[in-house]
Structure formats: C-alpha cells, structure tokens
Amino acid sequence: MNPPCRFVAVLSCLIGISTTARSAELAWVELLTSGSPAVASTFYEKTLGWSSERVGDGDWAPVLLLRGGRPVAGVAYRAGERMARARARWVGFWEDSARDEGTLEDAVKAAGGRVLEAEHSGAGPAGARLVLLADGDGAVFGVRRAGSEANPVASTRGFWPVMLARDTSGAAKFYRDLFDGEILPESRTPMFAGDFLLANGGRGWAGVQPAGPGGRAGWLMLVGVVDIDATVRIAKKEGARVLREPRVDLIGGRVAVLADPMGGVFGLYELFPDRGAVWRGGGAAVPAADYEVEALSQ
C-alpha cells in the first residue's frame, strides 16, 4: 500500500479542535499576476462559481473575487522578473492585530526574512494595509493590518494554507514565534513524521509539511469545494493543468493540485460527509517540486 498524501490528513486534525479565538487568522488571500487581473479572475469565476468586481479603472486595476456577494480573495498586478516567468502566485495574508506598527517586520528581518513591500497595492478591503513579506527560505506570505473600516477577517473560510518547507521544524518555529502560536506535531503515525500543525489556543490555522527532495519552500492555498471531480473537469476545460488528480487522503476527504492558465498553483479539497471515514486508498506522496510551488521572489 502506498503512503497517503498529507494535505487532508492535516485538515482532519481540525475536526473536533477547540473554537477558541486565535491571533493568527488567515485574513486575506490574493493572486498576484504579471497579467491582467480581470483576465486572471475569469478562470476562477468559471471554475469555482465566484463573481468579480474591479477596484478602480483600467485593465491593470485590482479585482475582488466574491463568493455569495462577499469578498473572498483578490487579484492584483505585480510586475517583476520572477513574475514574468512564474506568471501568477497565490499569497495568504494573516491578521496582525497584536503588534505595534513595524515590530512584526523587524521580527521577520531578525529571523532572516525580508520585507518585500511595506505598502502592497492589492485588492484588499478598504481600511486595511497589506504588507508583503518573505521568510528565511524565500516563501512569500503577507500580513494584513485592519483599519477602522476593515472587516477584521474576510470571508476566507474554505481556504486551508499549507506551508511546504525544506526544514519543517525551522519553518514551524518561524511562524509560531511570529504569530505567538504553538506547534502541534503530527504524531498519529510515523508516516507523517516531520509534519506539524500551527495553532493558537488549540485550534489549527495552517499545516507545515516537507517540500520533498529538491522542492522549493512556499505556501499552497487549498480551496474547499463540494464536488472535486466536477470542479477539476471545469478547471481543465478552462485551461488549467492538473498537477495532482483528486486522491483520497488518510482521513477526511480528497485533494487535487492544479495550475491555472497563468501558472498560479492552488489546491482543491473535498471533505467526506462522514468525517470519521477511514482512509481507503490513495497514491504515493508527491514532492512539492512536482506541484511547481515556487516562492514569488526567490
């Protein structure tokens, strides 16, 4: 029997976990692209049933992606040599409400990371400031500082962020210290040795998993769907490449990984209706390099 892939195994750790409030909250998700945001958003409208709304005028204006009328993600133009090659990249922004202005950036730099954009011009809701950062391995992530007009947390439920790291222990400590959280090791089976769950107050907010031999460090955003097979079929019809076909995971559901027509890599997950279902099959774990996960500014 081949070892199962890890993604939903981490998701299943959330089942039954406390709903205690946490400081590390995925507050915004954005697709950075070297092409037109309006063109890039069309794929996600057709694939996921979202709608879109331009923020400003012109072909290069940011775009809001909406689910049920609520902003769920943004698409923003970002030029640069690396973006010319990797034409799109999903980035997660976490809420930073517990630190004074600038102290988180100082902590990132002290830990070997970088501040890429202190004032990121994205599609985030009004009243919030986005900061674009990179950790010591070059994995790009962001921080959202909410202003008085901003909703503290956008409608990001349904997203699950997974950190694919060359050094899972080091990456877990970096983000734990940054967001004053805790690390929960994956201990159910030796098969997942080296996997971690980042948590606050006993509730997970991200997974940390090995990038695999030769894999680059980076964040992978998984989007929850009702019917993963139907969604993958639509995505392929709209020009996506399937990097990993839907597969049953250890416990909880199935996962697929795709690249949109502009190269933006993202994942899909579908949870079983019975979340207590046991693993019934699956394929070999695929290293992150096969997912083409690449840091935006490496």
N, C-alpha and C positions, 0 to 999 in steps of 0.2 A: 504493500500500500504506500503510495507516495505521500510525503508530508503535505499537510494543507497549507494554503496561503494564510497570511497573518491578519489581513485587514479586518474582517468581520469578527475574528477572534478577539480583537481589541474592542470592537464595538459591543460585543456581547458582555464585556466587563462592565458596561454601563447599566445593564439590566439589574434592577434592584438596588443600585447605588443611591445613596442619600441625595436629596434635592437641596441640600444646604447651599446657600448662596456662596458664590466663589468670586474672587477678584479677577482671575484670568478668564475673560469671556471673549469668545470669538465675536467681534462686534461688526465686522465688515469683511467682505470678500470682493476682490476686484481682479478683472482680467486686464493685464497690461499688454498692449499690442502695438506693433510698429505700423499697422494698417489702420484703416478707418474703423473707429469704434462702432459706427452704425452698421457697417458690413459684418463685423465680427459678431455683433449681437444677434443677427438674423439666424445664425445657426442654433443658438440656444433657445430662441423663441420657438423655432420649429421642432427642435428635439425635446425640449422639456416643457413646452406649453407656456413659457413665460411671455410677458409682453415687455415693451421697451418704451423709454421716454428720453428724449435728448435733453441734456443740461447745457443750454446755450445753442448757438447757431454755427452752421458750417459742418463740413464733412469730418472734421477732426474734433468736434465737440464731444465731451464725455457722454456716456449713455447709462441710464439707470435700467437695470433689469428688474421686473416686478413679477411677483407671484401673488395672485389674488388681490392685485392692486397695491401691494406693499413692496417697498424696495427690498430686494433680496441680495443683489450684487451690483457691481458697476463694471463698466468697460471704459478704459482710458487710454489715450495715445501716449506712448513713451518711445522716443527715438533713442538711438544708440547703436554702436557697432554690434554688440551681442544681440540686441533685439532685432537687428537686420537679419541675423542668422536664425535665431530662435524667435519666430515672429509673434509669439504670444506666450504669456506666463501668468498663471493664476497665483495670487498672493492673498494671504489671510492677514487681517489686521485685528489685533487684540486690544481690548479696552484697557487704558492706563488711567485709572482714577485714584490710585493710591500714592502716587509720587508727585513731588513738586516738578515744575517745568524744567526740563533739561536733565534731571537726575537719572532717568532711565537711559537716555542717550549716553551719559557718562558711564553708566554701568555696562552698557554694550561695548563701548570702546575699551574699558578696563579689562573686559573678558576676551579681547581680541577681535571683536566685531567692528562694524563700520556703520556710520550714518550715511545712507545713500542720498536721501532727500529729506531735509528738515521740514520742508513745506511741500508735500506731494500734491500735485494738482490732479486730483482724481475726481470720481463721481460721487464721493461720499455725501451723506445728507447734510443739509445746511446746518451751520453752527458747530461742526466738528472739524478738527485738524488732523490730517493724516501725515504720519512720519514713516518713511521707508528705510528699513534697516537690513543689515546682513549679519549673521552670526560668524563665529570664527572659521567655520568651514565654507562660508560663502552662501549659505542658504538664506534666501530673501524672505523677510516677513515684515509686518508693519505694526504700528501702534496707532490707535485712534483716540484722540483726546476730545471728549464731548464738550461742547459749549452749552450755553443755557438753552439753545433752541433745538439741540440734537436729542434724538431718542437714545438713551444710554446703550441699548443693544438693538441693532436692526434685526430684520426677520431672517436670521442666519440659521434657525433651526432647520435641520435637514442636511446641514453640512457636517462632515466629520473630517478634521485635519489630521494627517499622518505625517510625522517627521521621519524621513528616510535618511539615516545618518551613517557616516563611516565609523563613528565611535558613539554608540548608543548611550553609554553611561555618561560620557562627557556632554553630549547634547542634552540629555535629560537634566543634568545638573545645571547647565547653562540656563535653560528655560525655567527650571524650578526656582533658581535664585533670582532670575529676572522678574518673575511674577509672584514671588513669595508663595510658592506652592509646595507640593510634595510629590514624591516619586513612588509609584506602586509597581513593583516588579511583576512580570508575568511568571507565575510560579505553578500553574496547573500541570504543566508537562515540560520535560527537558527540551522538547522540540522547539519551544519558544524562548529558550534561554537568551538573554540579551534584549528582549523586548520589554518596554516599560509603558506605563500609563501615567501621564501627567495629570495631577488632580489638585483640587483645592477643597478643603472641608470634606474629603472623602468622595468627591464627585469628579469624574474624569473630564478633561477638556481637550485632550489630544493624545495620540499614540506616538510612540517612538520605536522604530524598527530598523534593523540593519539594511543598509543600502545595497549590500551584496558586493562581491568582488568587482572592483573597478567602477562601482556605482558612485555617482555624484550625490552630494548632500542636497536635499531640497524638500520642500513641503508639497504634499499631494493632497488636494481637496477632493473628498468624496461627496457626492450628492445623492441623497436618498430618493428613490423612485418606487412606484407601486409595482410596475411590471418591467423588470430589467431587460428581458428579451425583446419586448416591443420597443423599448427606448433605444436599445442598441441597433435594431433594424432601422429605425428612423434616422439615427445618427449616421449610419453608413450611407443611407440614401442621400443625406445632406452633405456628404463628403468627408466624414470622419474616418480615421484609421483605427481599427480595433487592435490595441496593443496587448490586451488580455481579454479573451472571451469570458462571458459570465461563468463563474465556477462556484460550486458550493464550498463554503468555508467550514472551519472547525465546528462552530456553533453559531446559529443565529441567522444565516442568510447567504446571499451570493454577491460577488463583487466582479466588476469589469473595469478595465482601464482603457481609455481612448485618447486620441489626439484630435482636436478639432481641425477644420480645414486650414487654419493658420498656424498649427503646431502646438496650440495650448493643450497641455496634458491635464486630464481630470479623471476622476473615478466615479463609478456609479455603485450604489449598494441597494439591495432589496432584502429587508428582513423577513424571515419566515413569520406567518401569522402566529404560529406557536413558537414563541421564543425559547422554549425549553427543548426544541428539537435537537437531536444529536447529529453529529457530523456523519454523512452517509457517502462520502466520496470526495473527489477533488483531484487536483493535479499538483505537480511539483511547484514549490515556491519559486517565483521568478525574481531574479535580482533587479534592483532599481534601474540599472543601466538599460535593461530591456524595456522599461517604461519611458525611457528618454527623459527622465527627470533631471533637469539641469538648472543650476542656480542662475538667476537673471543676470548677475554681474560678475560671474566667475571669470 
